[in-house]
Amino acid sequence: MKKTKIILADDHPLVLIGVREVIEQDLRFVVVDSASGPSDLIAKIPVARPDIIVTDFAMPGDSVFGDGLKLIAYLTRTFPDVKLLVLTMLTNPIIVSALYDAGVHGVVFKGDSLNDILAALFAIRSNRRYIPASLQASLRASSGAESVGERIKTLSPREYEVLRHFVGGESVQDIARHFNRSIKTVSGHKVAAMQKLGITTDQQLITFCITTELFQ
């Protein structure tokens, strides 16, 4: 059986040790190298030739490649054949949405079980995206008898565009300026769209759009 090669990156040595121990429980995966920061990681990728990079989202102190979304964008652009799994303490749905938009194949929250890393790696190894269970919970709670596809089809073109801009990180005020409409009108489109989708909160809305890949 061909093993999936993995390189780890985190600026905390104990995290690297813990993640390595979890991954090496499964004989389908092998950790070929580890890095303590962005520059170290990028220098090691051409030599290690990993199939998957498991990297922390925030690794401070790198003045060359940065960290966070800047680093993720660089990795997806420079190493398009390598899949990315991001570990993060951040659960802000806007940031998580931006990560998937940037091309990552999975996100694991550091507050969740380390065993979720294995579940994520298995999904990614099988060419599937991994969505954390905590992100999917609100989507399942809001699902009714009507299928997701049917609910999406009920959106008007304007409602769809308002949601697309909102999930992209714009405020209702920004969207109103973009479309030259009043804030009340744009807010009405957003509320109507959420009602059609069976969603009651902004976090549920963003989770829904990520999970269904509505704007991919």
Buried (B, 14 or more C-beta within 10 A) or exposed (E): EEEBBBBBBBBEEEBBEBBBEBBEEBEEBBBBBBBBBBBBBBEBBEEBBBBBBBBBBEBEEBEEBBBBBEBBBBBBEEBEEBBBBBBBEBBEBBBBBBBBBBBBBBBBBBEBEBEBBBBBBBBBBEEEBBBBEEBBEBBEEBBEEEEBEEBBEEBEEBBBBBBBBBBBEBEBEBBBEEBEBEEEBBBBBBEBBBEBBBBEEBBBBBBBBBBBEBBE
